[in-house]
Amino acid sequence: MDYYSSQISRLIEQLSALPGIGSKSAQRLAFHILHMPEEDVKKLAESMTEAKKNIHYCKECLTLTDEELCPICRNMQRDHRTIMVVEDTRDLAAYEKTGKYEGVYHVLHGAISPMLGIGPNDIRLKELIHRLEGDVEEVIIATNSSLEGETTAMYISKLIKPTGIRVTRIASGVPVGGDLEYIDEVTLLRALEGRVEL
Amino acid sequence: MDYYSSQISRLIEQLSALPGIGSKSAQRLAFHILHMPEEDVKKLAESMTEAKKNIHYCKECLTLTDEELCPICRNMQRDHRTIMVVEDTRDLAAYEKTGKYEGVYHVLHGAISPMLGIGPNDIRLKELIHRLEGDVEEVIIATNSSLEGETTAMYISKLIKPTGIRVTRIASGVPVGGDLEYIDEVTLLRALEGRVEL
């Protein structure tokens, strides 16, 4: 890209390293940024570095947050005795968008995958088990309906069942192989309503 | 987005304001950024602010650059007597990718559009005319083949013809209504080879 001056080239290169951004989009984004007011570019750059600097896992549910407890765990209106287990923070956001789930969450930050060598100790399962010592009535497993998600669901249900706590799995309204994050609210709701005992 | 903590929400919001980035992509990007090493996030943020701070128009061809003269105008191997007129820096990049154009450029930063109230004085035409006082043999007009691009091409050719300098227009290999930036190298080359006298 020696037809662009070095700083433009570097910006395009770094943008195209982001997921879903090809070289054409990276160029488009770079020139958009170069045409933005300097103040807005600064704000965007600051949001990135600040968010990255302050981000950590919620003490309770392990979602990404910049506070000690995330807004959901802090909310005493929510039903803290129902825990929905998801693979990552974006899956949590997907269910929050339905606006109908009243419980709290637990973010595993991954799923068990023998293929990739990811075992139960590589995801945040220990923290979930620890939470069950409190006042918990139901654990809803909402991992993706992929092979890894199903394996994780089975593993968790076997782990929890002996404790007597109700363990459910979101219904198969979620298309097999689908990623929660990209599914419409209606399907997500149907899956929640049709959840079955494991 | 009150299920995300404030800094994450702000980042997602700012990312989704970028062109071609919907709310889903913005979330995906934000979480990707939050999972990147802090050093890389800093570098990306710096590239944005630095490029924005230092960017200006090349003294000669008016493309965006962070130096006084862009790499192309600085290159004495190029044929400075042939000037290709393009609408913006990305169109210049599109022709550079063919690797076969030896001349230099002139970036108009827009096109004449009576509909949008953009007249000849709103694009960088004066600077082009000024450049023609030097040693110029040919002006190749490579504005887009849109209504605005064609209008601009006609206007420029009428302006330059009395000077006796050769004025050409890239051939109609470029599909009508197409945007130079998205056209494959072969079509761009064919259009260059088939250019006709105006």
Chai-1 contact restraints between the chains, C-beta under 6 A:
chainA,res_idxA,chainB,res_idxB,connection_type,confidence,min_distance_angstrom,max_distance_angstrom,comment,restraint_id
A,D2,B,P71,contact,1.0,0.0,6.0,A-B,restraint_1
A,Y3,B,A93,contact,1.0,0.0,6.0,A-B,restraint_2
A,Y3,B,E96,contact,1.0,0.0,6.0,A-B,restraint_3
A,S5,B,T65,contact,1.0,0.0,6.0,A-B,restraint_4
A,S5,B,D66,contact,1.0,0.0,6.0,A-B,restraint_5
A,S5,B,E67,contact,1.0,0.0,6.0,A-B,restraint_6
A,Q7,B,A51,contact,1.0,0.0,6.0,A-B,restraint_7
A,Q7,B,D66,contact,1.0,0.0,6.0,A-B,restraint_8
A,R10,B,S47,contact,1.0,0.0,6.0,A-B,restraint_9
A,L11,B,S47,contact,1.0,0.0,6.0,A-B,restraint_10
A,L11,B,A51,contact,1.0,0.0,6.0,A-B,restraint_11
A,Q14,B,L44,contact,1.0,0.0,6.0,A-B,restraint_12
A,Q14,B,S47,contact,1.0,0.0,6.0,A-B,restraint_13
A,L18,B,L29,contact,1.0,0.0,6.0,A-B,restraint_14
A,P19,B,R28,contact,1.0,0.0,6.0,A-B,restraint_15
A,P19,B,H32,contact,1.0,0.0,6.0,A-B,restraint_16
A,G20,B,S25,contact,1.0,0.0,6.0,A-B,restraint_17
A,S25,B,G20,contact,1.0,0.0,6.0,A-B,restraint_18
A,Q27,B,R90,contact,1.0,0.0,6.0,A-B,restraint_19
A,L29,B,L18,contact,1.0,0.0,6.0,A-B,restraint_20
A,H32,B,P19,contact,1.0,0.0,6.0,A-B,restraint_21
A,I33,B,M48,contact,1.0,0.0,6.0,A-B,restraint_22
A,L34,B,I55,contact,1.0,0.0,6.0,A-B,restraint_23
A,E38,B,K52,contact,1.0,0.0,6.0,A-B,restraint_24
A,V41,B,M48,contact,1.0,0.0,6.0,A-B,restraint_25
A,V41,B,T49,contact,1.0,0.0,6.0,A-B,restraint_26
A,V41,B,K52,contact,1.0,0.0,6.0,A-B,restraint_27
A,K42,B,T49,contact,1.0,0.0,6.0,A-B,restraint_28
A,L44,B,Q14,contact,1.0,0.0,6.0,A-B,restraint_29
A,A45,B,A45,contact,1.0,0.0,6.0,A-B,restraint_30
A,A45,B,M48,contact,1.0,0.0,6.0,A-B,restraint_31
A,A45,B,T49,contact,1.0,0.0,6.0,A-B,restraint_32
A,S47,B,R10,contact,1.0,0.0,6.0,A-B,restraint_33
A,S47,B,L11,contact,1.0,0.0,6.0,A-B,restraint_34
A,S47,B,Q14,contact,1.0,0.0,6.0,A-B,restraint_35
A,M48,B,I33,contact,1.0,0.0,6.0,A-B,restraint_36
A,M48,B,V41,contact,1.0,0.0,6.0,A-B,restraint_37
A,M48,B,A45,contact,1.0,0.0,6.0,A-B,restraint_38
A,T49,B,V41,contact,1.0,0.0,6.0,A-B,restraint_39
A,T49,B,K42,contact,1.0,0.0,6.0,A-B,restraint_40
A,T49,B,A45,contact,1.0,0.0,6.0,A-B,restraint_41
A,E50,B,Q7,contact,1.0,0.0,6.0,A-B,restraint_42
A,A51,B,Q7,contact,1.0,0.0,6.0,A-B,restraint_43
A,A51,B,I8,contact,1.0,0.0,6.0,A-B,restraint_44
A,A51,B,L11,contact,1.0,0.0,6.0,A-B,restraint_45
A,K52,B,L34,contact,1.0,0.0,6.0,A-B,restraint_46
A,K52,B,E38,contact,1.0,0.0,6.0,A-B,restraint_47
A,K52,B,V41,contact,1.0,0.0,6.0,A-B,restraint_48
A,I55,B,L34,contact,1.0,0.0,6.0,A-B,restraint_49
A,T65,B,S5,contact,1.0,0.0,6.0,A-B,restraint_50
A,D66,B,S5,contact,1.0,0.0,6.0,A-B,restraint_51
A,D66,B,Q7,contact,1.0,0.0,6.0,A-B,restraint_52
A,E67,B,S5,contact,1.0,0.0,6.0,A-B,restraint_53
A,P71,B,D2,contact,1.0,0.0,6.0,A-B,restraint_54
A,R90,B,Q27,contact,1.0,0.0,6.0,A-B,restraint_55
A,R90,B,F31,contact,1.0,0.0,6.0,A-B,restraint_56
A,A93,B,Y3,contact,1.0,0.0,6.0,A-B,restraint_57
A,E96,B,Y3,contact,1.0,0.0,6.0,A-B,restraint_58
